[in-house]
Amino acid sequence: MASTPAGPVSPVHALVTGPPDSHGILLLHGTGGSPQTNFPFQAALPGRVVAPFYPGTGPAPAAEGPIELDHLVATALAAVDHAELTTVDVVGYSLGSAIAVGFAARHPHRVRRLVLSAGLAHASPSLRLTLATWLALLDRTGDPDGAMALGRFLAWASSSEEFWDRAGNSHEPEDVAALIAGSNMANGSTAH
């Protein structure tokens, strides 16, 4: 991870739930996601829960070009500070896992627990091909066929045969793809 300093992060864009004087939890979403899509259960968690939006998601303005990890770590720290939390349990999903590790490495005194889900340690050839396909499909989301192609691709890329076997008839692949296609992928997905 680069150790270049991140610029100031303001204003803070985050979903905050729970009472201020309680246990802190930091939720870090994945690429193309948002606090609402990756953590729809946020309000049910006990304590003060903060989930920042990355540039181009929710109310956060889009970034110009790629976003550096240090900037996303600074965004997470600003959200924790804004929520008036001293220490937090950090939960990172996908891209959020890399941010969570960066947060813990840079601010170990602020982290009680670290929970990582669907994170990646390095960009393997398969991952680079997957991301290149995702980016190409993102360029086509302006038309319904392109959005559905992206939905199908992400439904395939984010699930396993075991998921579909367990889901039984309750989750038809085309229905899941249509749900993803209609979710208006975050404007910041390309930069993420």
C-alpha positions in Angstrom: 0.0 0.0 0.0 1.2 3.4 -0.8 1.9 5.8 2.0 1.2 9.0 0.2 -0.8 11.5 2.2 -4.4 11.8 1.4 -6.0 15.2 0.9 -8.7 16.5 3.2 -12.0 14.7 3.1 -15.0 17.0 3.4 -17.8 17.2 3.7 -18.4 13.7 5.2 -20.9 11.6 3.4 -22.0 8.6 5.5 -25.0 6.8 6.9 -24.9 6.9 10.7 -27.3 4.9 12.9 -27.5 4.2 16.6 -26.9 6.3 19.7 -23.7 8.4 19.9 -22.4 6.9 23.2 -22.4 3.3 22.2 -20.2 0.6 20.6 -18.8 1.7 17.3 -18.9 -0.2 14.0 -17.5 1.0 10.7 -18.9 -0.6 7.5 -16.9 -0.3 4.3 -18.8 -1.2 1.1 -17.5 -2.8 -2.1 -16.9 -1.4 -5.6 -20.1 -0.4 -7.3 -22.0 -0.8 -4.0 -23.1 1.6 -1.4 -23.9 1.4 2.3 -27.5 0.6 1.5 -26.8 -2.2 -1.1 -24.0 -3.9 0.7 -25.3 -3.4 4.3 -29.1 -3.3 4.1 -29.1 -4.5 7.8 -27.1 -1.5 9.1 -30.0 -0.1 11.2 -30.5 -3.5 12.9 -26.9 -3.5 14.2 -26.3 -2.7 17.9 -24.3 0.5 18.6 -23.3 3.5 16.7 -22.8 2.3 13.1 -21.1 4.5 10.4 -21.0 3.6 6.7 -19.2 6.1 4.5 -20.0 6.7 0.8 -17.0 6.6 -1.5 -16.6 9.2 -4.2 -19.4 8.7 -6.8 -21.7 6.8 -4.5 -24.8 8.2 -2.8 -24.5 11.9 -2.1 -20.7 11.9 -2.5 -19.5 13.7 -5.6 -17.8 11.6 -8.3 -14.0 11.5 -8.4 -11.9 12.6 -11.4 -10.0 9.5 -12.4 -9.0 6.5 -10.2 -9.2 6.9 -6.4 -6.2 6.1 -4.3 -6.5 3.7 -1.4 -5.1 6.4 1.0 -8.0 8.7 0.1 -10.6 6.0 0.9 -8.9 5.3 4.2 -9.0 9.0 4.9 -12.7 9.0 4.0 -13.3 6.2 6.5 -11.4 8.0 9.2 -13.3 11.2 8.6 -16.6 9.3 8.9 -15.5 7.7 12.2 -14.4 11.1 13.5 -17.7 12.7 12.3 -19.7 10.1 14.1 -17.6 10.9 17.3 -16.3 7.3 17.6 -13.0 6.7 19.3 -12.6 3.0 18.4 -14.6 0.8 16.0 -15.1 -2.7 14.9 -14.2 -2.5 11.2 -16.2 -4.6 8.6 -14.9 -4.5 5.0 -16.7 -6.1 2.0 -14.8 -6.6 -1.3 -13.0 -3.3 -1.9 -14.0 -2.4 1.6 -11.6 -5.2 2.8 -8.6 -3.4 1.4 -9.8 -0.1 2.9 -10.3 -1.9 6.3 -6.8 -3.3 6.2 -5.4 0.1 5.3 -7.4 1.7 8.1 -6.2 -0.8 10.7 -2.6 -0.5 9.5 -2.6 3.3 9.7 -4.8 3.7 12.8 -4.4 0.5 14.9 -5.3 2.3 18.1 -8.8 3.0 16.6 -9.6 -0.6 15.7 -11.0 -3.2 18.1 -11.9 -5.9 15.6 -11.3 -6.4 11.9 -13.8 -8.4 9.8 -13.0 -9.0 6.1 -15.4 -10.4 3.6 -14.7 -11.2 -0.1 -11.5 -9.3 -0.1 -8.6 -9.9 -2.4 -4.9 -9.9 -1.6 -3.6 -9.2 -5.1 -4.9 -8.7 -8.6 -4.5 -12.1 -10.2 -4.8 -12.5 -14.0 -8.4 -13.8 -13.6 -9.3 -10.7 -11.5 -7.8 -8.3 -14.0 -9.8 -10.0 -16.8 -13.0 -9.9 -14.7 -12.5 -6.2 -13.9 -11.8 -5.3 -17.5 -15.0 -7.0 -18.5 -16.9 -5.2 -15.8 -15.5 -1.8 -16.9 -16.5 -2.6 -20.6 -20.0 -3.5 -19.5 -20.3 -0.4 -17.3 -19.9 1.7 -20.5 -23.0 0.0 -21.9 -25.4 0.6 -19.0 -27.2 3.4 -20.8 -29.2 1.0 -22.9 -31.4 -1.8 -21.4 -29.5 -4.6 -23.1 -26.2 -3.3 -21.8 -27.6 -3.0 -18.3 -28.9 -6.5 -18.4 -25.6 -7.8 -19.7 -23.9 -6.2 -16.8 -26.5 -7.6 -14.4 -25.9 -11.1 -15.7 -22.1 -10.7 -15.5 -22.2 -9.5 -11.9 -24.7 -12.1 -10.9 -22.3 -14.8 -12.3 -19.2 -13.1 -10.9 -20.5 -12.6 -7.4 -22.1 -16.0 -6.8 -21.2 -19.7 -6.8 -22.9 -22.8 -8.0 -23.5 -23.6 -4.3 -25.4 -20.3 -3.9 -27.8 -21.2 -6.7 -28.2 -24.8 -5.4 -29.0 -23.4 -1.9 -31.3 -20.7 -3.2 -33.5 -23.3 -5.0 -36.4 -21.7 -6.8 -36.4 -18.6 -4.6 -33.7 -16.9 -6.7 -33.9 -17.3 -10.5 -30.7 -16.2 -12.1 -32.5 -13.8 -14.6 -34.4 -12.2 -11.7 -31.2 -11.6 -9.8 -29.5 -10.2 -13.0 -32.5 -7.9 -13.6 -32.3 -6.7 -10.0 -28.7 -5.8 -10.4 -29.3 -4.2 -13.9 -32.0 -2.0 -12.3 -29.9 -0.9 -9.4 -28.2 2.0 -11.1 -24.6 1.0 -10.5 -22.8 3.7 -8.6 -21.3 6.5 -10.7 -18.0 5.9 -9.0 -17.7 2.3 -10.0 -15.2 3.0 -12.7 -13.0 5.0 -10.4 -13.2 2.4 -7.7 
